[in-house]
Amino acid sequence: MSLIASLTLLAAAGTGRLGFLTAGELADRCNDSAPTGITYCFAYVTAVYDTMRAYEIWLGEREFCVPGTISQSELRRKFVDYVAAHPDSRAGLAASGVAIALKEGYKCVVGLDENAKVDGLPGLKLVPPPAAPASLPPPRPSPASPSSPPPASTVPAPATP
């Protein structure tokens, strides 16, 4: 029975990477006319965008600056255009490809006036990043187990003759 299960798992694994999507594979799905492919693309690209935004808030650093609001279609288009312009990026991981496309496509410009235009887009007024979160308290010491030595402060000093 275990031989059949092993052969089944081996056949299912194939020769590809397990669970990792390349930027090229994602771009192909983004250009697919089937609803499942385009839906997968929108979900993937938007998830990377949301994750990058969460990290920006958490780290207090801007990675990219989207002017105003942005649609999923615009995010998708930015990624697809980037992969088309950089064919060597097709072999990289999909999430990295999306992240680089957003960083390259929506570069932050410091000190730009709100009324200015950059590549036909409204100008950016960058606000300082949110205050860094308060530091976390130090971890509580775990209770001593019977096999662990007592803390150094409770070990009696050796007697001197």
Secondary structure, DSSP 8 states (H G I E B T S, - for coil): -HHHHHHHHHHHH-SS-SS--BHHHHHHHHT-SSHHHHHHHHHHHHHHHHHHHHHHHHHT--S----S---HHHHHHHHHHHHHH-GGGGGSBHHHHHHHHHHHHT---TT--TT-EETTEE-----------------------TTS---GGGS------
